Amino acid sequence: MDLTAVTSQLLVGLSRAMILFIVTAGLSFVLGVLRVPNVFHGSLYMLGAFVAWTVAARLGEGPGSLWAALLLAPLVVAAVGLVIERTLLARLYQREHLMLILFTFGVMLVLNDLVKLTWGPDYRSVVPPPALQGAVVVAGVAVPRYNLFLLAVGPVVAAALWLFTHRTRVGKIARAAAVDREMVAVLGIDVSRVFALAFLVGCYLAGLGGALVAPTTSITLGMDHTIIIEAFLIVTIGGLGNIWGALVGSLLFGITQSVGLLVWPQFAIVFPYLAVVLVLLVRPTGLLRSVW
Amino acid sequence: MVTVAPPRAPAVRRPAAWLVAAAVVLAAPAVLPPFYVYLGALVLVMGLLAASLNLVLGYGGLYQFHHGVFYGVGAYALALTITRLGWPAWVGILLGPLAAAAAGWAIGVFCVRLTRLYFGMLQISLGSLLWAVALRWYPVTGGDNGIHGIPLPAPLQTLSGAYVFIAVTAGLAFGALWCIVRSPFGATLQAIRDNPQRCQVVGIDVRAHQLLAIVLAAGFAGLAGVLYVVLERSVFPTMLFWVLSLEIFVMCLLGGWFTFSGPLVGAALIVVLRAFAGRHTEYWTLILGTILILLIFFMPEGVMGFVGERLRAHGRGAVGRRSAGPAAGRGTPAAVVAEGDGAADPGAGREAATPPAADDAGGTEVARG
């Protein structure tokens, strides 16, 4: 096995981990602040990819079309999420987790068919913007420019999320609500609005992940099923509600998948699940501290 | 024919009624068109699967998130015994539930160390391992295509033959499940669900009971998988995918997962609805999702309020040392004040922050119960 193959495979795995991180960070944030295990988070990711395709297709071949898609799709997804939160989910916060899981599963089923109704069952694909096409040679290894772009976006999102939760007033309130929502409410803060905003941020991240993944994969129904289970497992091994845990878990997931592809391609899909199982057996409540 | 009637239990007062019911069920293939016979068999298969989940979910109070895995293991065990080993089908039919029970033990022994969401997530990851193997091990499992056209012995090749076999087996299995629920073991299991701490203190091995429940439930799920193969003669990896597991959950919820017959009713409703909706639309999951959302919104007190209270009791015991008093109206500012004396408990802050806090529904249930 030559070194360049290993390096390029690991870089692909890392950029995949960045997508996983962006999606998982949204799931983890919602889980931490709202305590809602949001099963339709994966559907929002799929929706983001389909909306990105539509925007890119409408704008045609122009160099700005994918940039516009990356900008617009997450906003559309966040709006959809906000509507669901305000009309339905907000009435259910007092229910226990099992009910919330089943409710969000119900929304996932509905969204799945709505996407099918809107876009049909065909595979779609999006071309990266011209500036990100092709590959650059880094240390003798050809790396697709788009993957390098993803590797840059991941840390930017992580930093932005950290700034939001630690440096803005509303972010701090959201973190406080994650620890003790009653206390926050007693202080005269409208927790309901904080929840809506937190959910909006979570959905935005799901949509962003979907839009970012669009040029690297075929956009299809069913992409929600895979991502959501991966995201839930990553959140669990990272520590529920812990954003850095989401990053660690995503890296573990992405890298073990790359290693699997190098070692035993046929069973590559088994490796990340194996890693998750091992982590859960050693540290059942996750690698980093859970906010629960 | 008589054997279909479930074994005598305290609540079975009229054996004659059971005999009539058994006769009606078994006479169905002679009267009904094949489509309905097929549908009836599918209802029994999915009903058994849902009832087996209910043993751990409703009676055990465990977050069994990936029950579908055991169904898949049972089905694959039969399929592989026949097609890969070339052994007689009857061996496979016996091996199916045993393999599923073994998988239940292997997964359960790790899961029972955890509680609630963590229990569920570990189970999903372990189950997903099996799913991934079934999906990728092409030479053995047929990969994502699965295995189709599994040869069965002559008596099971006709629809009516398969139906009778499924009806008799499922009937016996329901009887066995009923006996388990009514046995001292079943009573202990329900006691553990309601108050694990107290059970631990009086000397019950909580984890051993939960593990046995998982193994038994997995065995019955494996039997359902075997029956599915008898009916359809094919297996595919979707049987081990987590989406199916949540659908079984929905069946239990729809019928009422705190009752013995609820899961069967829920499974029947969903199987029949899907069959008829499938004739008119390809958007079945839209219908199922809408039903699920409506159910959660408009039947909160009925089936679910009751179960929720039970599961909450389970969860409360698992997380904190809070005494199991009726926790009314938590989640509101007033409730925080009302809970002032709870502040002395170091676990109270964490506990109060969790949303499963009882709402007014829980309060009324406690009052009523």
Interface residues (C-beta under 8 A of the other chain):
Chain A: R35 V36 P37 V39 L88 R91 L92 Y93 Q94 R95 E96 H97 L98 M99 L100 I101 L102 F103 F105 G106 V107 M108 L109 V110 L111 N112 D113 L114 K116 L117 V179 D180 R181 E182 M183 A185 V186 H225 I229 F232 L233 T236 L240 Q266 F267 I269 V270 Y273 L274 V276 V277 L280 L281 P284 T285 W292
Chain B: Y63 F110 R113 L114 R116 L117 Y118 M121 L122 I124 S125 L126 S128 L129 A132 V133 L135 R136 W137 Y138 F241 W242 V243 L246 F249 V250 L253 Y283 W284 T285 L286 L288 G289 T290 I291 L292 I293 I296 F297 P300 M304 G308 L311 R312 G315 R330 G331 T332 P333 A335 V336 G349 R350 A352 A353 T354 P355 P356 A357 D359
